């Protein structure tokens, strides 16, 4: 079991991001339940239309948080193409089924971790690049992304800095999976195909957990 947890640790964060977050734990009946890594702080942002949005609005949704830059899709902290193909298209094509309460919220940064404007231009780029783009599913946000990523576990914080990270800010490369109670359930780098696929699997695990909870009621 210790070996499995260690391998999960390496897979999730790799050598560059030394954080002691273990990916999953085994439960009865061989069903894996995602860990709880703490509750996100309350957050707010401005959307493309200038509307003020906040965490209370999304309390019954499952959220995948990312960052995007105005240089996307050609230069992004996360893989824009894989984010679209593996996660967004999966959510979009199943939005009338189990994934109807799943959203992607992408905070737009200047590439160095600070909030950036120009959401309308970036949204138009996404419309041109993404099949079936739905702004109610994939939401662009203007606000301080650091408030979302300011999470500490085992005395390690996601807001790490270093020249080996995109724009010097580690958080810009990360995808966060957050449950309906605003709890962080998974952290994975968003610039690797295998890890983005694992995020998709983690999303499926979380939704399966909700299905089992409903079945027990």
CORNORTA-V122772 format. One record per run of one state. SS is the DSSP state (A for helix, B for strand, O for the rest). FROM is the first residue (numbers start at 1). LEN is the number of residues. Records with the same first field share a line. If there is no record, write none. Layout:
BEGIN
SS = FROM-LEN, FROM-LEN
END
This chain:
BEGIN
O = 1-1, 14-10, 27-1, 31-1, 35-4, 40-4, 47-5, 59-3, 70-10, 94-8, 110-5, 116-3, 130-8, 143-3, 150-2, 154-2, 158-3, 162-4, 179-4, 190-3, 217-1
A = 2-12, 28-3, 55-4, 80-14, 119-11, 146-4, 166-3, 170-4, 193-24
B = 24-3, 32-3, 39-1, 44-3, 52-3, 62-8, 102-8, 115-1, 138-5, 152-2, 156-2, 161-1, 169-1, 174-5, 183-7
END
